[in-house]
């Protein structure tokens, strides 16, 4: 079964857990990279906050089996 996940600041991502998404709080670049590294293979949709996207840079593009969604600022 496919999963949805969210990486980013706690204040912006906590509510996604109510919808059943896996939430990976990240308050800095190291936490964002650790979250990215720990994503299960079943993740098909990944939502990133703008800061998380900046912290991860081009790393998420390396995984082509995941639909990336960027939250608006």
Secondary structure as UniProt FT lines:
FT   STRAND          3..8
FT   HELIX           10..13
FT   HELIX           14..19
FT   STRAND          22..25
FT   HELIX           29..37
FT   TURN            41..42
FT   STRAND          43..48
FT   HELIX           50..56
FT   TURN            57..58
FT   HELIX           59..62
FT   TURN            64..65
FT   STRAND          67..70
//
